[in-house]
């Protein structure tokens, strides 16, 4: 994310919109994939109430 727009509440608005949409669609969860190097994003998701689910498998194809 561009650091000049960080902290303006845009991510929060998007996350709130997605949460409300998921509720309307009777979803039981939201899941996001966030690379381990994105520490600021991890803090954001934690503040939003997300919990970490560390098991994730990737198979690279050549």
Predicted model as a PDB file, atoms N, CA, C, CB and O in Angstrom, pLDDT in the B-factor column:
MODEL        1                                                                  
ATOM      1  N   UNK A   1       0.842  -1.171   0.000  1.00 53.00           N  
ATOM      2  CA  UNK A   1       0.000   0.000   0.000  1.00 53.00           C  
ATOM      3  C   UNK A   1       0.888   1.235   0.000  1.00 53.00           C  
ATOM      4  CB  UNK A   1      -0.958  -0.003   1.212  1.00 53.00           C  
ATOM      5  O   UNK A   1       1.938   1.261   0.642  1.00 53.00           O  
ATOM      6  N   UNK A   2       0.465   2.233  -0.710  1.00 66.00           N  
ATOM      7  CA  UNK A   2       1.169   3.507  -0.749  1.00 66.00           C  
ATOM      8  C   UNK A   2       1.127   4.151   0.633  1.00 66.00           C  
ATOM      9  CB  UNK A   2       0.550   4.448  -1.815  1.00 66.00           C  
ATOM     10  O   UNK A   2       0.047   4.373   1.181  1.00 66.00           O  
ATOM     11  N   UNK A   3       2.280   4.450   1.193  1.00 73.00           N  
ATOM     12  CA  UNK A   3       2.350   4.986   2.552  1.00 73.00           C  
ATOM     13  C   UNK A   3       1.692   6.353   2.682  1.00 73.00           C  
ATOM     14  CB  UNK A   3       3.789   5.078   2.993  1.00 73.00           C  
ATOM     15  O   UNK A   3       1.378   6.771   3.796  1.00 73.00           O  
ATOM     16  N   UNK A   4       1.473   7.061   1.578  1.00 77.00           N  
ATOM     17  CA  UNK A   4       0.837   8.377   1.668  1.00 77.00           C  
ATOM     18  C   UNK A   4      -0.658   8.279   1.968  1.00 77.00           C  
ATOM     19  CB  UNK A   4       1.048   9.144   0.374  1.00 77.00           C  
ATOM     20  O   UNK A   4      -1.264   9.254   2.412  1.00 77.00           O  
ATOM     21  N   UNK A   5      -1.250   7.122   1.733  1.00 74.00           N  
ATOM     22  CA  UNK A   5      -2.682   6.975   2.036  1.00 74.00           C  
ATOM     23  C   UNK A   5      -2.950   6.127   3.274  1.00 74.00           C  
ATOM     24  CB  UNK A   5      -3.396   6.365   0.854  1.00 74.00           C  
ATOM     25  O   UNK A   5      -4.089   6.031   3.732  1.00 74.00           O  
ATOM     26  N   UNK A   6      -1.897   5.510   3.815  1.00 76.00           N  
ATOM     27  CA  UNK A   6      -2.058   4.698   5.024  1.00 76.00           C  
ATOM     28  C   UNK A   6      -2.552   5.579   6.170  1.00 76.00           C  
ATOM     29  CB  UNK A   6      -0.720   4.002   5.407  1.00 76.00           C  
ATOM     30  O   UNK A   6      -2.108   6.716   6.328  1.00 76.00           O  
ATOM     31  N   UNK A   7      -3.475   5.038   6.968  1.00 78.00           N  
ATOM     32  CA  UNK A   7      -3.964   5.761   8.140  1.00 78.00           C  
ATOM     33  C   UNK A   7      -5.153   6.663   7.872  1.00 78.00           C  
ATOM     34  CB  UNK A   7      -2.870   6.571   8.706  1.00 78.00           C  
ATOM     35  O   UNK A   7      -5.588   7.389   8.766  1.00 78.00           O  
ATOM     36  N   UNK A   8      -5.683   6.635   6.669  1.00 78.00           N  
ATOM     37  CA  UNK A   8      -6.822   7.484   6.335  1.00 78.00           C  
ATOM     38  C   UNK A   8      -8.162   6.765   6.473  1.00 78.00           C  
ATOM     39  CB  UNK A   8      -6.674   8.003   4.929  1.00 78.00           C  
ATOM     40  O   UNK A   8      -9.209   7.343   6.181  1.00 78.00           O  
ATOM     41  N   UNK A   9      -8.136   5.506   6.918  1.00 82.00           N  
ATOM     42  CA  UNK A   9      -9.373   4.770   7.160  1.00 82.00           C  
ATOM     43  C   UNK A   9      -9.945   4.032   5.964  1.00 82.00           C  
ATOM     44  CB  UNK A   9     -10.384   5.694   7.658  1.00 82.00           C  
ATOM     45  O   UNK A   9     -11.023   3.445   6.057  1.00 82.00           O  
ATOM     46  N   UNK A  10      -9.246   4.052   4.850  1.00 85.00           N  
ATOM     47  CA  UNK A  10      -9.758   3.409   3.636  1.00 85.00           C  
ATOM     48  C   UNK A  10      -9.830   1.898   3.810  1.00 85.00           C  
ATOM     49  CB  UNK A  10      -8.874   3.758   2.428  1.00 85.00           C  
ATOM     50  O   UNK A  10     -10.833   1.277   3.457  1.00 85.00           O  
ATOM     51  N   UNK A  11      -8.773   1.307   4.352  1.00 84.00           N  
ATOM     52  CA  UNK A  11      -8.778  -0.141   4.586  1.00 84.00           C  
ATOM     53  C   UNK A  11      -9.889  -0.548   5.533  1.00 84.00           C  
ATOM     54  CB  UNK A  11      -7.436  -0.594   5.143  1.00 84.00           C  
ATOM     55  O   UNK A  11     -10.534  -1.578   5.339  1.00 84.00           O  
ATOM     56  N   UNK A  12     -10.112   0.259   6.554  1.00 89.00           N  
ATOM     57  CA  UNK A  12     -11.176  -0.018   7.510  1.00 89.00           C  
ATOM     58  C   UNK A  12     -12.541   0.015   6.825  1.00 89.00           C  
ATOM     59  CB  UNK A  12     -11.133   0.991   8.664  1.00 89.00           C  
ATOM     60  O   UNK A  12     -13.379  -0.852   7.071  1.00 89.00           O  
ATOM     61  N   UNK A  13     -12.770   1.009   5.970  1.00 92.00           N  
ATOM     62  CA  UNK A  13     -14.040   1.102   5.248  1.00 92.00           C  
ATOM     63  C   UNK A  13     -14.253  -0.108   4.345  1.00 92.00           C  
ATOM     64  CB  UNK A  13     -14.089   2.387   4.419  1.00 92.00           C  
ATOM     65  O   UNK A  13     -15.351  -0.662   4.290  1.00 92.00           O  
ATOM     66  N   UNK A  14     -13.206  -0.513   3.641  1.00 89.00           N  
ATOM     67  CA  UNK A  14     -13.311  -1.680   2.753  1.00 89.00           C  
ATOM     68  C   UNK A  14     -13.603  -2.938   3.565  1.00 89.00           C  
ATOM     69  CB  UNK A  14     -12.010  -1.863   1.932  1.00 89.00           C  
ATOM     70  O   UNK A  14     -14.453  -3.745   3.188  1.00 89.00           O  
ATOM     71  N   UNK A  15     -12.896  -3.099   4.680  1.00 89.00           N  
ATOM     72  CA  UNK A  15     -13.085  -4.290   5.510  1.00 89.00           C  
ATOM     73  C   UNK A  15     -14.499  -4.314   6.100  1.00 89.00           C  
ATOM     74  CB  UNK A  15     -12.030  -4.334   6.641  1.00 89.00           C  
ATOM     75  O   UNK A  15     -15.127  -5.372   6.136  1.00 89.00           O  
ATOM     76  N   UNK A  16     -15.002  -3.185   6.555  1.00 91.00           N  
ATOM     77  CA  UNK A  16     -16.364  -3.112   7.092  1.00 91.00           C  
ATOM     78  C   UNK A  16     -17.393  -3.448   6.018  1.00 91.00           C  
ATOM     79  CB  UNK A  16     -16.641  -1.714   7.668  1.00 91.00           C  
ATOM     80  O   UNK A  16     -18.359  -4.163   6.286  1.00 91.00           O  
ATOM     81  N   UNK A  17     -17.189  -2.931   4.788  1.00 95.00           N  
ATOM     82  CA  UNK A  17     -18.094  -3.233   3.686  1.00 95.00           C  
ATOM     83  C   UNK A  17     -18.112  -4.737   3.412  1.00 95.00           C  
ATOM     84  CB  UNK A  17     -17.680  -2.459   2.419  1.00 95.00           C  
ATOM     85  O   UNK A  17     -19.177  -5.334   3.255  1.00 95.00           O  
ATOM     86  N   UNK A  18     -16.927  -5.343   3.355  1.00 92.00           N  
ATOM     87  CA  UNK A  18     -16.822  -6.783   3.088  1.00 92.00           C  
ATOM     88  C   UNK A  18     -17.481  -7.599   4.201  1.00 92.00           C  
ATOM     89  CB  UNK A  18     -15.346  -7.195   2.937  1.00 92.00           C  
ATOM     90  O   UNK A  18     -18.142  -8.602   3.932  1.00 92.00           O  
ATOM     91  N   UNK A  19     -17.299  -7.170   5.444  1.00 91.00           N  
ATOM     92  CA  UNK A  19     -17.921  -7.871   6.569  1.00 91.00           C  
ATOM     93  C   UNK A  19     -19.439  -7.818   6.466  1.00 91.00           C  
ATOM     94  CB  UNK A  19     -17.461  -7.265   7.904  1.00 91.00           C  
ATOM     95  O   UNK A  19     -20.108  -8.833   6.658  1.00 91.00           O  
ATOM     96  N   UNK A  20     -19.987  -6.648   6.167  1.00 92.00           N  
ATOM     97  CA  UNK A  20     -21.441  -6.515   6.037  1.00 92.00           C  
ATOM     98  C   UNK A  20     -21.966  -7.332   4.863  1.00 92.00           C  
ATOM     99  CB  UNK A  20     -21.831  -5.042   5.865  1.00 92.00           C  
ATOM    100  O   UNK A  20     -23.017  -7.963   4.969  1.00 92.00           O  
ATOM    101  N   UNK A  21     -21.252  -7.326   3.757  1.00 94.00           N  
ATOM    102  CA  UNK A  21     -21.658  -8.125   2.599  1.00 94.00           C  
ATOM    103  C   UNK A  21     -21.650  -9.611   2.938  1.00 94.00           C  
ATOM    104  CB  UNK A  21     -20.732  -7.850   1.402  1.00 94.00           C  
ATOM    105  O   UNK A  21     -22.568 -10.343   2.568  1.00 94.00           O  
ATOM    106  N   UNK A  22     -20.616 -10.052   3.640  1.00 92.00           N  
ATOM    107  CA  UNK A  22     -20.529 -11.463   4.040  1.00 92.00           C  
ATOM    108  C   UNK A  22     -21.694 -11.843   4.952  1.00 92.00           C  
ATOM    109  CB  UNK A  22     -19.188 -11.742   4.752  1.00 92.00           C  
ATOM    110  O   UNK A  22     -22.255 -12.930   4.816  1.00 92.00           O  
ATOM    111  N   UNK A  23     -22.063 -10.957   5.880  1.00 93.00           N  
ATOM    112  CA  UNK A  23     -23.208 -11.225   6.763  1.00 93.00           C  
ATOM    113  C   UNK A  23     -24.491 -11.346   5.964  1.00 93.00           C  
ATOM    114  CB  UNK A  23     -23.351 -10.118   7.816  1.00 93.00           C  
ATOM    115  O   UNK A  23     -25.293 -12.247   6.210  1.00 93.00           O  
ATOM    116  N   UNK A  24     -24.695 -10.441   4.999  1.00 95.00           N  
ATOM    117  CA  UNK A  24     -25.902 -10.481   4.166  1.00 95.00           C  
ATOM    118  C   UNK A  24     -25.981 -11.764   3.354  1.00 95.00           C  
ATOM    119  CB  UNK A  24     -25.940  -9.278   3.231  1.00 95.00           C  
ATOM    120  O   UNK A  24     -27.073 -12.247   3.055  1.00 95.00           O  
ATOM    121  N   UNK A  25     -24.834 -12.313   3.000  1.00 95.00           N  
ATOM    122  CA  UNK A  25     -24.782 -13.542   2.207  1.00 95.00           C  
ATOM    123  C   UNK A  25     -24.698 -14.792   3.081  1.00 95.00           C  
ATOM    124  CB  UNK A  25     -23.593 -13.499   1.263  1.00 95.00           C  
ATOM    125  O   UNK A  25     -24.474 -15.897   2.588  1.00 95.00           O  
ATOM    126  N   UNK A  26     -24.883 -14.596   4.394  1.00 93.00           N  
ATOM    127  CA  UNK A  26     -24.858 -15.696   5.365  1.00 93.00           C  
ATOM    128  C   UNK A  26     -23.536 -16.460   5.379  1.00 93.00           C  
ATOM    129  CB  UNK A  26     -25.982 -16.656   5.073  1.00 93.00           C  
ATOM    130  O   UNK A  26     -23.522 -17.667   5.621  1.00 93.00           O  
ATOM    131  N   UNK A  27     -22.445 -15.781   5.126  1.00 91.00           N  
ATOM    132  CA  UNK A  27     -21.123 -16.406   5.223  1.00 91.00           C  
ATOM    133  C   UNK A  27     -20.779 -16.563   6.701  1.00 91.00           C  
ATOM    134  CB  UNK A  27     -20.028 -15.556   4.476  1.00 91.00           C  
ATOM    135  O   UNK A  27     -21.242 -15.788   7.539  1.00 91.00           O  
ATOM    136  N   UNK A  28     -19.984 -17.545   7.009  1.00 90.00           N  
ATOM    137  CA  UNK A  28     -19.609 -17.746   8.412  1.00 90.00           C  
ATOM    138  C   UNK A  28     -18.194 -17.257   8.719  1.00 90.00           C  
ATOM    139  CB  UNK A  28     -19.726 -19.214   8.770  1.00 90.00           C  
ATOM    140  O   UNK A  28     -17.739 -17.366   9.857  1.00 90.00           O  
ATOM    141  N   UNK A  29     -17.487 -16.713   7.705  1.00 88.00           N  
ATOM    142  CA  UNK A  29     -16.136 -16.211   7.960  1.00 88.00           C  
ATOM    143  C   UNK A  29     -15.636 -15.400   6.772  1.00 88.00           C  
ATOM    144  CB  UNK A  29     -15.171 -17.372   8.255  1.00 88.00           C  
ATOM    145  O   UNK A  29     -16.152 -15.489   5.658  1.00 88.00           O  
ATOM    146  N   UNK A  30     -14.623 -14.616   7.055  1.00 89.00           N  
ATOM    147  CA  UNK A  30     -13.827 -13.958   6.021  1.00 89.00           C  
ATOM    148  C   UNK A  30     -12.416 -14.507   6.172  1.00 89.00           C  
ATOM    149  CB  UNK A  30     -13.865 -12.369   6.148  1.00 89.00           C  
ATOM    150  O   UNK A  30     -11.926 -14.660   7.291  1.00 89.00           O  
ATOM    151  N   UNK A  31     -11.771 -14.798   5.075  1.00 89.00           N  
ATOM    152  CA  UNK A  31     -10.395 -15.267   5.105  1.00 89.00           C  
ATOM    153  C   UNK A  31      -9.571 -14.394   4.174  1.00 89.00           C  
ATOM    154  CB  UNK A  31     -10.299 -16.768   4.700  1.00 89.00           C  
ATOM    155  O   UNK A  31     -10.007 -14.057   3.073  1.00 89.00           O  
ATOM    156  N   UNK A  32      -8.387 -14.034   4.619  1.00 89.00           N  
ATOM    157  CA  UNK A  32      -7.473 -13.272   3.778  1.00 89.00           C  
ATOM    158  C   UNK A  32      -6.116 -13.970   3.777  1.00 89.00           C  
ATOM    159  CB  UNK A  32      -7.345 -11.796   4.276  1.00 89.00           C  
ATOM    160  O   UNK A  32      -5.712 -14.571   4.772  1.00 89.00           O  
ATOM    161  N   UNK A  33      -5.436 -13.882   2.670  1.00 88.00           N  
ATOM    162  CA  UNK A  33      -4.072 -14.400   2.577  1.00 88.00           C  
ATOM    163  C   UNK A  33      -3.152 -13.194   2.631  1.00 88.00           C  
ATOM    164  CB  UNK A  33      -3.844 -15.253   1.258  1.00 88.00           C  
ATOM    165  O   UNK A  33      -3.280 -12.264   1.835  1.00 88.00           O  
ATOM    166  N   UNK A  34      -2.240 -13.217   3.562  1.00 87.00           N  
ATOM    167  CA  UNK A  34      -1.340 -12.086   3.763  1.00 87.00           C  
ATOM    168  C   UNK A  34       0.069 -12.629   3.978  1.00 87.00           C  
ATOM    169  CB  UNK A  34      -1.797 -11.202   4.975  1.00 87.00           C  
ATOM    170  O   UNK A  34       0.332 -13.314   4.966  1.00 87.00           O  
ATOM    171  N   UNK A  35       0.953 -12.327   3.070  1.00 86.00           N  
ATOM    172  CA  UNK A  35       2.326 -12.841   3.126  1.00 86.00           C  
ATOM    173  C   UNK A  35       2.990 -12.490   4.454  1.00 86.00           C  
ATOM    174  CB  UNK A  35       3.156 -12.281   1.961  1.00 86.00           C  
ATOM    175  O   UNK A  35       2.714 -11.442   5.038  1.00 86.00           O  
ATOM    176  N   UNK A  36       3.855 -13.365   4.920  1.00 85.00           N  
ATOM    177  CA  UNK A  36       4.507 -13.189   6.222  1.00 85.00           C  
ATOM    178  C   UNK A  36       5.325 -11.908   6.322  1.00 85.00           C  
ATOM    179  CB  UNK A  36       5.396 -14.363   6.505  1.00 85.00           C  
ATOM    180  O   UNK A  36       5.550 -11.420   7.429  1.00 85.00           O  
ATOM    181  N   UNK A  37       5.768 -11.360   5.225  1.00 91.00           N  
ATOM    182  CA  UNK A  37       6.577 -10.134   5.275  1.00 91.00           C  
ATOM    183  C   UNK A  37       5.730  -8.869   5.448  1.00 91.00           C  
ATOM    184  CB  UNK A  37       7.408 -10.015   4.008  1.00 91.00           C  
ATOM    185  O   UNK A  37       6.285  -7.792   5.667  1.00 91.00           O  
ATOM    186  N   UNK A  38       4.412  -8.975   5.356  1.00 90.00           N  
ATOM    187  CA  UNK A  38       3.526  -7.802   5.444  1.00 90.00           C  
ATOM    188  C   UNK A  38       3.097  -7.539   6.891  1.00 90.00           C  
ATOM    189  CB  UNK A  38       2.278  -8.003   4.554  1.00 90.00           C  
ATOM    190  O   UNK A  38       1.925  -7.687   7.235  1.00 90.00           O  
ATOM    191  N   UNK A  39       4.031  -7.158   7.710  1.00 91.00           N  
ATOM    192  CA  UNK A  39       3.821  -6.981   9.147  1.00 91.00           C  
ATOM    193  C   UNK A  39       2.743  -5.935   9.443  1.00 91.00           C  
ATOM    194  CB  UNK A  39       5.130  -6.579   9.820  1.00 91.00           C  
ATOM    195  O   UNK A  39       1.897  -6.152  10.311  1.00 91.00           O  
ATOM    196  N   UNK A  40       2.764  -4.808   8.733  1.00 89.00           N  
ATOM    197  CA  UNK A  40       1.747  -3.772   8.962  1.00 89.00           C  
ATOM    198  C   UNK A  40       0.346  -4.306   8.658  1.00 89.00           C  
ATOM    199  CB  UNK A  40       2.039  -2.527   8.094  1.00 89.00           C  
ATOM    200  O   UNK A  40      -0.609  -3.996   9.369  1.00 89.00           O  
ATOM    201  N   UNK A  41       0.229  -5.105   7.606  1.00 89.00           N  
ATOM    202  CA  UNK A  41      -1.066  -5.693   7.270  1.00 89.00           C  
ATOM    203  C   UNK A  41      -1.519  -6.658   8.363  1.00 89.00           C  
ATOM    204  CB  UNK A  41      -0.995  -6.418   5.915  1.00 89.00           C  
ATOM    205  O   UNK A  41      -2.707  -6.723   8.680  1.00 89.00           O  
ATOM    206  N   UNK A  42      -0.582  -7.404   8.938  1.00 92.00           N  
ATOM    207  CA  UNK A  42      -0.922  -8.328  10.027  1.00 92.00           C  
ATOM    208  C   UNK A  42      -1.506  -7.558  11.210  1.00 92.00           C  
ATOM    209  CB  UNK A  42       0.326  -9.133  10.473  1.00 92.00           C  
ATOM    210  O   UNK A  42      -2.494  -7.982  11.809  1.00 92.00           O  
ATOM    211  N   UNK A  43      -0.888  -6.426  11.539  1.00 92.00           N  
ATOM    212  CA  UNK A  43      -1.403  -5.602  12.643  1.00 92.00           C  
ATOM    213  C   UNK A  43      -2.801  -5.087  12.330  1.00 92.00           C  
ATOM    214  CB  UNK A  43      -0.458  -4.421  12.922  1.00 92.00           C  
ATOM    215  O   UNK A  43      -3.670  -5.075  13.202  1.00 92.00           O  
ATOM    216  N   UNK A  44      -3.022  -4.662  11.094  1.00 91.00           N  
ATOM    217  CA  UNK A  44      -4.340  -4.184  10.678  1.00 91.00           C  
ATOM    218  C   UNK A  44      -5.393  -5.276  10.864  1.00 91.00           C  
ATOM    219  CB  UNK A  44      -4.307  -3.721   9.209  1.00 91.00           C  
ATOM    220  O   UNK A  44      -6.433  -5.041  11.479  1.00 91.00           O  
ATOM    221  N   UNK A  45      -5.125  -6.460  10.338  1.00 92.00           N  
ATOM    222  CA  UNK A  45      -6.098  -7.544  10.441  1.00 92.00           C  
ATOM    223  C   UNK A  45      -6.338  -7.947  11.899  1.00 92.00           C  
ATOM    224  CB  UNK A  45      -5.624  -8.754   9.635  1.00 92.00           C  
ATOM    225  O   UNK A  45      -7.465  -8.271  12.272  1.00 92.00           O  
ATOM    226  N   UNK A  46      -5.318  -7.930  12.700  1.00 93.00           N  
ATOM    227  CA  UNK A  46      -5.505  -8.224  14.128  1.00 93.00           C  
ATOM    228  C   UNK A  46      -6.429  -7.204  14.775  1.00 93.00           C  
ATOM    229  CB  UNK A  46      -4.151  -8.244  14.858  1.00 93.00           C  
ATOM    230  O   UNK A  46      -7.316  -7.572  15.545  1.00 93.00           O  
ATOM    231  N   UNK A  47      -6.230  -5.927  14.470  1.00 92.00           N  
ATOM    232  CA  UNK A  47      -7.112  -4.885  15.014  1.00 92.00           C  
ATOM    233  C   UNK A  47      -8.554  -5.051  14.546  1.00 92.00           C  
ATOM    234  CB  UNK A  47      -6.601  -3.506  14.615  1.00 92.00           C  
ATOM    235  O   UNK A  47      -9.488  -4.658  15.245  1.00 92.00           O  
ATOM    236  N   UNK A  48      -8.732  -5.631  13.368  1.00 92.00           N  
ATOM    237  CA  UNK A  48     -10.074  -5.836  12.819  1.00 92.00           C  
ATOM    238  C   UNK A  48     -10.751  -7.079  13.404  1.00 92.00           C  
ATOM    239  CB  UNK A  48     -10.002  -5.956  11.300  1.00 92.00           C  
ATOM    240  O   UNK A  48     -11.914  -7.348  13.104  1.00 92.00           O  
ATOM    241  N   UNK A  49     -10.038  -7.830  14.229  1.00 91.00           N  
ATOM    242  CA  UNK A  49     -10.621  -9.005  14.863  1.00 91.00           C  
ATOM    243  C   UNK A  49     -10.271 -10.335  14.224  1.00 91.00           C  
ATOM    244  CB  UNK A  49     -12.070  -8.866  14.878  1.00 91.00           C  
ATOM    245  O   UNK A  49     -10.801 -11.370  14.628  1.00 91.00           O  
ATOM    246  N   UNK A  50      -9.394 -10.328  13.240  1.00 92.00           N  
ATOM    247  CA  UNK A  50      -8.972 -11.573  12.609  1.00 92.00           C  
ATOM    248  C   UNK A  50      -7.996 -12.304  13.528  1.00 92.00           C  
ATOM    249  CB  UNK A  50      -8.324 -11.300  11.224  1.00 92.00           C  
ATOM    250  O   UNK A  50      -7.266 -11.679  14.298  1.00 92.00           O  
ATOM    251  N   UNK A  51      -7.992 -13.621  13.441  1.00 91.00           N  
ATOM    252  CA  UNK A  51      -7.012 -14.431  14.155  1.00 91.00           C  
ATOM    253  C   UNK A  51      -6.167 -15.173  13.123  1.00 91.00           C  
ATOM    254  CB  UNK A  51      -7.709 -15.430  15.142  1.00 91.00           C  
ATOM    255  O   UNK A  51      -6.627 -15.478  12.023  1.00 91.00           O  
ATOM    256  N   UNK A  52      -4.936 -15.453  13.497  1.00 89.00           N  
ATOM    257  CA  UNK A  52      -4.025 -16.104  12.564  1.00 89.00           C  
ATOM    258  C   UNK A  52      -4.311 -17.593  12.466  1.00 89.00           C  
ATOM    259  CB  UNK A  52      -2.580 -15.875  12.985  1.00 89.00           C  
ATOM    260  O   UNK A  52      -4.535 -18.266  13.472  1.00 89.00           O  
ATOM    261  N   UNK A  53      -4.299 -18.092  11.243  1.00 85.00           N  
ATOM    262  CA  UNK A  53      -4.426 -19.511  10.968  1.00 85.00           C  
ATOM    263  C   UNK A  53      -3.196 -19.892  10.157  1.00 85.00           C  
ATOM    264  CB  UNK A  53      -5.774 -19.855  10.205  1.00 85.00           C  
ATOM    265  O   UNK A  53      -3.206 -19.778   8.931  1.00 85.00           O  
ATOM    266  N   UNK A  54      -2.140 -20.341  10.823  1.00 78.00           N  
ATOM    267  CA  UNK A  54      -0.838 -20.434  10.174  1.00 78.00           C  
ATOM    268  C   UNK A  54      -0.629 -21.552   9.159  1.00 78.00           C  
ATOM    269  CB  UNK A  54       0.158 -20.574  11.192  1.00 78.00           C  
ATOM    270  O   UNK A  54       0.375 -21.524   8.448  1.00 78.00           O  
ATOM    271  N   UNK A  55      -1.500 -22.511   9.055  1.00 79.00           N  
ATOM    272  CA  UNK A  55      -1.217 -23.626   8.154  1.00 79.00           C  
ATOM    273  C   UNK A  55      -1.661 -23.285   6.736  1.00 79.00           C  
ATOM    274  CB  UNK A  55      -1.917 -24.910   8.642  1.00 79.00           C  
ATOM    275  O   UNK A  55      -2.845 -23.071   6.473  1.00 79.00           O  
ATOM    276  N   UNK A  56      -0.716 -23.240   5.855  1.00 78.00           N  
ATOM    277  CA  UNK A  56      -0.981 -22.876   4.478  1.00 78.00           C  
ATOM    278  C   UNK A  56       0.035 -23.609   3.612  1.00 78.00           C  
ATOM    279  CB  UNK A  56      -0.909 -21.325   4.266  1.00 78.00           C  
ATOM    280  O   UNK A  56       1.234 -23.546   3.885  1.00 78.00           O  
ATOM    281  N   UNK A  57      -0.412 -24.290   2.595  1.00 80.00           N  
ATOM    282  CA  UNK A  57       0.481 -25.047   1.723  1.00 80.00           C  
ATOM    283  C   UNK A  57       0.506 -24.442   0.331  1.00 80.00           C  
ATOM    284  CB  UNK A  57       0.053 -26.516   1.654  1.00 80.00           C  
ATOM    285  O   UNK A  57      -0.522 -24.005  -0.185  1.00 80.00           O  
ATOM    286  N   UNK A  58       1.686 -24.419  -0.273  1.00 79.00           N  
ATOM    287  CA  UNK A  58       1.849 -23.904  -1.629  1.00 79.00           C  
ATOM    288  C   UNK A  58       2.668 -24.909  -2.416  1.00 79.00           C  
ATOM    289  CB  UNK A  58       2.529 -22.497  -1.632  1.00 79.00           C  
ATOM    290  O   UNK A  58       3.671 -25.431  -1.929  1.00 79.00           O  
ATOM    291  N   UNK A  59       2.234 -25.171  -3.628  1.00 82.00           N  
ATOM    292  CA  UNK A  59       3.014 -26.014  -4.537  1.00 82.00           C  
ATOM    293  C   UNK A  59       3.369 -25.159  -5.745  1.00 82.00           C  
ATOM    294  CB  UNK A  59       2.220 -27.316  -4.964  1.00 82.00           C  
ATOM    295  O   UNK A  59       2.490 -24.731  -6.493  1.00 82.00           O  
ATOM    296  N   UNK A  60       4.656 -24.914  -5.929  1.00 79.00           N  
ATOM    297  CA  UNK A  60       5.122 -24.137  -7.057  1.00 79.00           C  
ATOM    298  C   UNK A  60       5.204 -25.028  -8.293  1.00 79.00           C  
ATOM    299  CB  UNK A  60       6.487 -23.495  -6.751  1.00 79.00           C  
ATOM    300  O   UNK A  60       5.689 -26.156  -8.208  1.00 79.00           O  
ATOM    301  N   UNK A  61       4.751 -24.551  -9.405  1.00 81.00           N  
ATOM    302  CA  UNK A  61       4.771 -25.291 -10.662  1.00 81.00           C  
ATOM    303  C   UNK A  61       5.749 -24.590 -11.602  1.00 81.00           C  
ATOM    304  CB  UNK A  61       3.336 -25.384 -11.297  1.00 81.00           C  
ATOM    305  O   UNK A  61       5.659 -23.381 -11.814  1.00 81.00           O  
ATOM    306  N   UNK A  62       6.679 -25.356 -12.164  1.00 78.00           N  
ATOM    307  CA  UNK A  62       7.655 -24.776 -13.095  1.00 78.00           C  
ATOM    308  C   UNK A  62       7.090 -24.732 -14.489  1.00 78.00           C  
ATOM    309  CB  UNK A  62       8.962 -25.570 -13.086  1.00 78.00           C  
ATOM    310  O   UNK A  62       7.763 -24.276 -15.414  1.00 78.00           O  
TER     311      UNK A  62                                                      
ENDMDL                                                                          
END                                                                             
